[in-house]
């Protein structure tokens, strides 16, 4: 009787420890990505009148092609960071009767790319909201220190413009 009670108690304790291990904080959870990765630069390369093959070259194969809407391709992308909230983006590309790009809709729209907006090109600039701005009280590094040497090297860096590729020819061949 004593052995069965000890066995039952030890099995119960091991079961509780196993269940507690399932929700142990700090357990690594992987990021789950699904669908087509679509960037603003991909959308900016699209031009009205492009053929289906040109759009497929830029965007990749669509995730969804609907039998009832053959002139529409849907690109979906979702990511769920380990244990976090799932984020989803959607873009639909629509073709006309001549198999040419007629329009698109979704979370990305043609225009200034995020990189250009950050850099302030094309007359636009991105500024931080007033609530998140910190007053800039930067102290100068001590003369001769490693920090002062690094700052001098950063200040002396010459910027080099990055060439942008030519857009694809939108005329049908």
Secondary structure by P-SEA (a helix, b strand, c coil): caaaaaaaaaaaaaaaaaaaaaaccccbbbbbbbcccccaaaaaaccccccaaaaaaacccccccccccccbbbbbbbbbccccbbbbbbbbbbbccccccccccccccccccaaaaaaccccbbbbccccccccccccccccccaaaaaaaaaaabbbbbbbbbbccccccc
